[in-house]
Amino acid sequence: MAKFVPFEGTMVAVLVDNIDTDQIIPARFLKTISKAGLGDQLFNDWRYDAEGKPKPEFPLNQPGAKSSRVLLAGDNFGCGSSREHAPWALTQFGFKAVISTSFADIFRSNSLKNGFLPVIVPGDVHKKLVAQKDGKVAIDLASQTLTLPDGSKCEFPIDAFSKTCLLEGVDELGYIQGHEAQIAAYESRRAGTLDTQHPSE
């Protein structure tokens, strides 16, 4: 997983509340354990017609959408089932972050574990973003700061552990492996204590 670094990028807006994970990536595409190609199925049933042709009016099919790095979504984004394929599809399309007023807990957790940043903003900031949705935003995870197209700034919340993992570019296992020396030292001390408490006969 790559380290999450500050970036600036354009937004693409799908301003629908309660977008669930089956809308993000329909269940029929969950047979794969590979992330490759899932970006093509992102919002599949909204994005393509019955013949599989892109619907010109859908935001992800608009000119320039493919180069966007931030998805601006409605409230309660990622509700529904716990499929990890949802953040996979979003990152495979090219998104690095999604902005909403709230996220489903499991989706948020899956996203953070896959290097994808869910940014929670207050309602008034979200309204400003909607009005400026054709502009660029900047995201700095270290300072937990979102800079809007008009230059105004907003801080966003994230738990300390997830923030550390994203900044260091590691998942939970990678974080543990990065502390192997301390773990080995602890186990050595612990073994010595157990030998003292239970000496061999």
C-alpha positions, 0 to 999 in steps of 0.5 A, spaced: 500 500 500 502 506 497 503 512 503 498 517 503 501 523 501 498 530 500 494 531 493 490 536 489 485 534 485 478 535 481 472 532 484 466 528 481 459 529 484 454 523 485 450 527 489 445 521 492 444 519 499 444 512 502 448 509 496 449 502 498 455 498 496 451 494 491 450 500 487 457 502 488 459 495 485 453 490 484 453 483 487 454 479 480 461 482 480 464 479 487 466 473 484 473 475 483 478 476 489 483 481 484 482 488 484 484 489 477 478 491 472 473 493 478 474 500 476 470 498 470 464 496 474 464 502 479 456 504 479 455 499 473 447 499 473 447 507 474 453 508 469 451 503 463 445 502 459 442 495 458 446 494 452 452 495 456 453 502 453 455 508 457 450 513 459 452 520 457 449 523 463 452 519 468 457 523 472 463 518 471 462 518 464 462 526 463 469 528 460 474 529 465 471 524 470 476 519 469 482 524 471 478 526 478 481 523 484 475 525 489 468 523 489 463 528 492 457 523 495 451 524 498 449 522 506 450 515 509 455 513 503 457 506 503 451 503 507 448 496 506 453 489 505 460 489 508 463 487 501 471 490 501 470 490 493 466 497 494 473 501 496 477 496 491 472 499 485 473 506 487 480 506 488 481 502 481 477 507 478 482 512 480 479 515 486 483 517 492 478 519 497 470 520 498 467 526 501 460 525 505 457 528 511 457 521 514 459 514 512 457 507 514 462 504 519 464 498 515 465 501 509 469 506 512 473 501 516 474 497 509 476 503 506 481 505 511 484 498 510 485 499 503 488 506 502 482 510 501 480 516 505 473 517 507 473 525 509 467 527 513 465 534 513 459 538 516 453 540 512 455 547 511 461 545 508 458 539 503 453 545 501 459 549 499 463 543 495 456 542 491 456 549 489 463 548 487 463 541 485 467 543 478 473 546 482 479 542 485 480 540 492 486 539 496 487 534 502 493 533 507 492 527 511 497 529 516 494 536 518 487 532 517 485 538 512 481 539 506 482 545 502 476 547 498 476 550 491 475 557 494 481 556 498 477 555 505 479 550 509 476 544 513 479 539 518 476 532 518 476 527 523 480 520 523 482 515 528 490 515 530 491 508 528 488 509 521 492 515 520 498 512 522 497 506 517 495 511 511 501 515 512 506 510 513 503 506 507 501 499 511 495 495 513 494 492 520 499 486 519 504 491 516 504 495 522 505 489 527 511 487 522 514 494 523 514 492 531 518 486 530 524 488 534 519 490 540 515 484 540 521 480 540 524 484 546 517 483 550 517 476 548 524 475 551 523 478 557 516 475 558 519 468 557 525 470 562 519 472 567 515 465 566 522 461 567 523 465 574 516 463 576 516 456 574 523 453 574 524 447 571 525 441 576 
